[in-house]
């Protein structure tokens, strides 16, 4: 059974699957609205990340995960 989540922008139901390329958003429009909110600093992470809370291995793993995520990101994000 597919998982259904609410779009963070408009609260529409989104099926979490490969057929929903903008998940958790329902559309590119909602994705870009959310990006705009972050870029205008209307959204923020409530608790700052404290490097003292992470072991050196966990910090290295986090950096490696972020680098891998960025490396596989394609340039089509703004072209659609």
Residue, then its C-alpha position, 0 to 999 in steps of 0.5 A: x500500500x503506497x504511503x500518502x503524505x500532505x504537500x507541505x505547501x498546499x496540504x494536497x495528498x501526495x502518493x510517495x512513489x516514483x510517479x510523484x517526482x516532486x515529493x513531498x510536494x504535489x507539484x513543481x509550483x509548490x516546490x518552488x514556493x517552498x524554496x522561496x520561503x527558505x530563500x527569504x529566510x521565512x523558514x529556519x531550522x529551529x535548533x542549530x546543529x551543534x558539532x559537539x553533539x556528533x561523533x567525528x564518525x557521524x559528522x564525516x558520514x553526514x558530510x559524505x551523505x550530503x556530498x553524495x546527494x549533491x553529486x547525484x543532483x541533476x541540473x534540471x531542477x530549474x529547467x522544468 
